[in-house]
Amino acid sequence: MISYTPFYNTLKVRGISTYKLIQQYGISRSLLDRLKHNKPISTVTLNDLCIMLSCRVDEILIYIPDSSESFQYQEDALAFKENKKRALDT
C-alpha cells in the first residue's frame, strides 16, 4: 500500500497549509482528497508535488507492504518462472 503520510509531514516542516496549496499553488481539492485517502496519483502529479515542495519522492510517499499483497506477488512470480521454464523446455 502507498501511504502519503510523509507528504503531510513535509507540509508541516515547511509550514505550508492545505489552504496555501490550493490558493497559492493551484492544487485541487480532489488531489488533496486522493492524498488524504491514499488513492493513486500519477507520476506526473508526483513530479509536480516534488517540484512545488522542493523535495524528494520519499518526502511525499512511502510503500508499506501488505501481507496479502506480498503473498500474491510471490505466487505470481513463482507461476511466471514455472511457465517460462516449461516454454523453454518445449
HELIX and SHEET records of a PDB file:
HELIX    1   1 THR A    5  ARG A   14  1                                  10    
HELIX    2   2 THR A   18  GLN A   23  1                                   6    
HELIX    3   3 ARG A   29  LYS A   36  1                                   8    
HELIX    4   4 THR A   43  LEU A   53  1                                  11    
HELIX    5   5 VAL A   57  GLU A   59  5                                   3    
HELIX    6   6 SER A   67  ASP A   89  1                                  23    
SHEET    1   A 2 ILE A   2  SER A   3  0                                        
SHEET    2   A 2 ILE A  62  TYR A  63 -1                                        
END                                                                             
